[in-house]
Amino acid sequence: MPFSTEALLRAMAPIDLVVEKFIASLNGDTDNRHSEDAEVECSESESTIINVPIWATPEVGQYKFAQIVSRVVLSRFTPTKRYVRRLLTRYVAKIEREAGVEIEDETLAGLIAEHAFSPSRSFASSAATSGGGGLAGGDVPDPNAYGCVSFAIPKSNGTAVAESSCSVISDNIVGVRVYPHHNDVGVRRLWEAGGALAEYLLTFPELIKGRVVLELGAGVGFTGIVAAGICAPKCLYLTDYTDTCLENMRHNIDFNADWLQRQGVYVETMENVMSKRRGNVLTCGYLEWSEYSNANDSLFAVSDAEILLAADVVYDVLYIPNLVRTVKRLLQEGKKTDNGETADTPHFERKAIFATTFRNAETFFLFTSELRNEGIKCEYTDTQTMKNLAQIFPCYFNQPREDVRICTMMA
C-alpha cells in the first residue's frame, strides 16, 4: 500500500490496514529506533524496553500514533467518532495483547478518554475478538452519523503531494462528508470508480479542459470537485436525484469553497449558471434518469453539456435502461441545430466517460447490451493505460483498481 498511515486514516480505510501500516512504517524506519540514552530515560529496565516492539513503546509508538490521530481528529475533515473509537480500540488491544504494556502517552490517553472507552486488559481482549466494535453501552452503526474522508490533491505538475507533508499543507486537502451506514448509497463513501475517474481526469485534464461537463450520479461530489479545481472545465454540473444526496453534495461543495476559490472556480446555483456565462463554474442540481430520458422537453440547464462523466452508476439492472437512454439523449443534444433538428456535422462530438467497477457479470453484460441496442459506441481504456495511472486516492479497499474499467462513449 503506497499510502501513509495518516492518508489511510483520513480516508477511513479499514482499521486493520491503518494499524498494520503504522507498525510497518516504524519497523522499517531505523531513524525512529531508540538510542541507548532514550532507553535509559524512558524505562527503568533496559531489558524490558528492548523486548517491547517499537510501535508499542510510550515514547515512540504510542506518541507517534497519538500525534497522527490527533492531527486528523483536530482537522476540518474529521472521521466519524465511531471509526476513531474503533481504531483506538484496535491499537490498544494490540499493545496490551502482543506487547504487554500499558498506555502511558498522555495524548493517547486523552484521545481514549475523549472517545469514551476504557483500555482495560479484559476490554482489549473482547474488543480484539469482536472486531474492535464491542463497547460498553453498544456501538451500533448509526445511519445518521457522519464524518469526513479527505485526500491530498496533486500539485499542478501531476505529482501527488508528499504524504509526509499532508498534515501541514492543508491547502492541498479536499474532504467530503460521508454517512457510512446510510441507506442511500450516494452518501456512504467515495466509491472505487469515483477515485479512479478522478485519477484518470487528473492524468488527462485535456479531456474536459474548457468544456461544459455534466456528471451523472455524482454522489458525495468528490470526483467533480477535484476535476473542477484541477482540470479547468468551462462549467461542471454535478447531478443526482435524492434529497439526501443533493443536500450532502451542496454541503461538500461549500465545505471546499476556499480550495475551489484558490483554484479559480466559481460556485453557482444551477439557476444562475446560464445567466452569468462565465468560465470555470461548478454547480449541482437535480437530474433523475427516468424523468430526463422520457421527457419531451430538454432541461436547458444541462443540455449544453459536451462531456458526460459518471462513476459507479452501473450497479443495478433496474436503473440501466433509463441510464443508457439518458446518456443517449445527452449525447444527441450536441447533434441538434438551433431549430431542434439533427445536424449532419456537429461542431464537437459529445462524449461520455464512465468509470465502472466490475462487480456483477450480469449487470455489466446488460449495460453493454443496452449501449449496443441504442447505437452508442463504447471504447474501453486499455489495460496498460490503467496500470500507468498514479494511485492518488486511497479508496480501493473493497475491490482493487484493476476491477475498474473506464470507457468512452459516443452516439
N, C-alpha and C positions, 0 to 999 in steps of 0.2 A: 504493500500500500504506500503510494508516494506522498502521502499527506502527513502533516504533523499531528501530534495529539490535540493541539488547540484547534486545528482546522476540522478534525473529526468531531470534536466536542461541539463546535459551532454548527456543524451540520446535523447534530443529533444522531450521529452514527450509532450502530449497535453497541451496547455497553461493553461487552467483552472486547470488541475491536479497539475501543478507546483505551481501555486498561492495558491490553496487550501491546498496543503501540507505545504507550508511555513506558512500560517496562523495557521494551526493546530499545527505545531511544536512550535510556540510561545505561543499559547493559552494553550498548555499543559505543558509548561516548566516554572515552578514557579521561577526558578533561573534567568529567564530573566525579571521578573517583576520589575518595578521601586521601588527604595527605596524612602522615603519621601524627602531625600536630592536631589536625581536626579530630582524629580518632580519640586522642587523649582528652581534648577539651569537651567532646560531646558524649563521652561514655566513661563510666567508671572502670570498665573492663575491656581491654583491647581484644581479648579472645571473643567476648560477646559480640562486639561490633563487627569483627571480621566475619563472623558466621551469619550476620544479618545481610540479606540481599540489599544492594544499594537503593533499589526502588522502594524499600520499606523503612529505611533509616529516617529518623526525625529530621536530621539536619540536611539531608539531600532529597530523598524520595518523597517524604511527606511534605516537605517545604515546597518542592517544585510542583508537585501535584496540586497543592492548595493554591499556589500562585496562578497556575493555568486556569483552574476552575474559577478563581476569583475574578480574573480578567474578563472571562466570558460572562459570568453572572452579573458583574457590575457594568457591563457594556449596555448599549441601547438594545442589542439583539440578544435577549436572554432566553435560553431554552425553557421548556416547561419545568415547573418545580418538581414534578414527579420524575422527570428524566434526570435532573441533577441529584435528587434524592437517591434514585436507583444507582447512579454512577458512584456516589459516595459510599453507598452500601456495599457495592461490589468491591471497591478498592479496600475498604476497611475489612471486609470479610477475608480478602486475600492476604492482607497484612497479618491479621490475627491467626488465620489458619496455617499459612505457609511460613511466615517469619516469626510468629510467636512474640510480637512486640505490641506495645500499646500506642495509642495516639498521643503524641507529645507536642506536635507542632501546633502553636496557638491559632494560626489562621485556619488550619484544617479543622481543629476542634470547634472554632467559631462557625464554620460552614456546616458542620454536623449539627450543631445546636440550632442554627437558623433553619435547617431543613428537617428538623423535628424527628430525629431518631437517636437512640442510644447505642453506641458502639460496644455493647457488651459482648462477651465471647459467645454466650448462648444465642444471642440475636444474630451475630455474624454467621454462625453455623446454620441457623434456619434460613437466613437470607440467601446464603450460598446455595442451599439445597433447593429453595423455591424459585431461584432465578433472580433474586435481588428485589422482589417486589413485596415481600411479606412484611408489612409494617404494622405496629400496634395501631389498632383502630381501622385497619384495612387500607389498601392502596388501590382501590378500584378505579380503572380509567374513566375519566370524566369527558364526555363528548363536547362539553363547552369549555374545557381547559385549553388554553393556547400558549404558545411560546414562539420563539423566532429561530429560524435557521438562517445562517449568514455565511457568505463566501467571499474570499479575496478575488477581486476583479483584476484581469491582466492589465499591464501597462500598455501604452499605445503601440509599442513595438511588437506586441503579440506574445510577450513572455509573461508568465504569471508572477505576481508579487511574491517575493521571497517569504516563505511561511514564517521564518524567524522574526520577521518584522511586522507580521499581520496585526499583532496585538496593539501596535503603536501607530500604524498607518491607517487610521480609521477612515480616512477619505477614500480608501480603496476597498471598502467593505460594503456589500449590498446585502440587506437582510429582508426576509419576508415573514409575516405572521402565518403560522400554520396551526391547525386543530387536529392533532394526530389521531384522535379517536372519534372524529365526527363522522356521521353517516353520509355526508356529502364528500365524495372523493376529490372534488375540485379544491378543497381547502385543507386536505390532510397533510400534504408534503410536496416537495419538488420531486416529481416522478423522473425515472431514469431517462426517458426520451426527452424530457424538458431540459435536463442538463446537457444531454448530447446535442440537441439542436442549438443550444446557446454556444457550446464549444464549436460547433460547425460554423455558425454565423460569425463568431469571433475570428475563425481561421479564414473565412471567405467573406469579409464585410462588403465587398463589392456587389454581392448578390442583392443586397437591399439598400445600398447607399443611394440616397437621393430619390428613393422610390416611395410610393404610398403602399403601406403594408398593413395587412389585416391578419390577426391571429385568432383562429377558432379555438374554442375550449381552452382559454388562456389560464384557467385555474388560479393559482396564487399570484400569477403575473410576473414571476421571476425572469423567464426567458425573454419576454417582451421588454421589461425594464432594462435588462442588460443590453439587449440589441439596440434599443433606442439610445442608450447612453454611449455605446461604443461604435456602432455601425453607421450612425448618422443617416437614418432614413428621413425622407421628407415628412412623413407622418406615419405613426404606428397606432392602429386601432387594436386594443385588447378587447375581446368579446367572450362572453359566457352567458348563461341564462338563469341560474338560480339566484335568488336574492342574497343568500348567504355568501355565495361565491363573488358576486359583484360588489357587495359591501366590503368583503375582505380584500378584493383586488384594489378598490379605491383606497382603502387604508394603506396597502403596501406601496402604492404609488406615492401617496402623501408622506409615508414613512421614509421614503428615499428621495424626497423632494430636493434636499440640499445637494446630494450627489448628482441628481439629474440636472440641477441648475448649473453646477460646475462643469457638466458635460455639454452645456449649451442647449439643453432640452427644455421646451416649453410644455407645461402640463395644462391641458384644456378640457372642458367638458365636451361631450360628443356634439352638443348643440352649437357650441362656439367654434368648432374646428373649421367648418366650411365657410363661416363668415369672415374669419380672420386671415385665412390663406397664407400663413407664414410657415417657414420651414422648420424641420426638426421638432415636431409636435408629438406628444404622447397623450392618448386618451383611452377611455374604456367605456363600454356600454353593452347593452343587451342585444344578443342575437341568438335566437332559438332556431335550430336547423329545420325542423319540420315546418315552422311558420314561414321561414325565409324561402325554403326550396319550393313551397307550394303557392306562394303569394304571386299575384299578378303584377303588383306594383313593385318597383325597385326601392330598396332602402337607400335613399340618397346619400346618407352619411357614409356608407361603406361601399357604394357602387363604383367609386373611383379607385379602389384598391388594385394595385398592379401585381403584388406578390402576396400570396396566401401562406401563412405559417400554421402549423399545428403539431402538437407533440402529445403522444399517448392518448389520442382520441379514438383509436381503433381497439376497443376493448369489449364492446357489447354488440352482439349481432342485431339487436333490435334497433340500434341507432344508425347502423351503417348505411342503409338505403338513403335516409334523409341527409346524412353527412355527405355522401357522394353526390347527391343532387344539388346540395348547397355548393359544393366545390365546382360542379359543372356550371351552375348559374353564374357564380362569381367570375369564373374564367371566361365565360362567354360575354359577360358585360363589356369586356375590353374589345370585343369584335363588333360592337354596335356603333352606328353613326349617331349624330345628334337627333335624327328623327326616329331612332329606335330600331332601324334595320341593321342587318348584319353586314359588316364591311368586309370586302374581299381581302384587303391588305391593312390590317391593324397597325398602328404606329408602334406598338410594343405588345408582344405576345405575352399575355399574363401567364404566370407560373404559380404552382403550389408546391411548397416544400414541406413534406411531412416527415416527422421522426416517429417511428413506431417500434415499441418493444414487442418482440415476438413472444407471446405467452400461450396462445392457443391456435393450433393449426387451422381449425375450422373457421374461426373468426378472421384470420388472416386470408384464408382462401376466399371467403365471402367478399371481403374488401376488394381484393384484386379482381374478382369476377364482376362485381358491380362497376368498378372502374372501366373494365373492358366493355361491358354492356352499354355504358353511357358514352363510349367513344373517347375516353380520356387516356391519353398516352402516359405511361409511367416508366421512368428510368431510375434504377437504384444506384446509389453511390457505391463505387467498387470497394472491395474489402480492404485493399491497401490504403486507400484514402482514409477510411475509417480508422485503421490501425495507426496512421500517422497523426491523427488529431491528438493534440495535447489533452490529457485528462486534467481539467482545470477545477472542476467542481466535484467534491466527494459526495456522490449520491447513488452510486451503484452498489447498493447493499443487498437488495433482494435479487437482482439479476445483473450480470456483468454488462459492460457497454457493448461487448460483442453481440449481445442479443438485440441491440438497437439497430434498426435499418432506416436509412434516410433515402427518400425517393423524391424526384422532381416530376411534377405532372403538368401536362398541357392539354387543352381541349382540341 
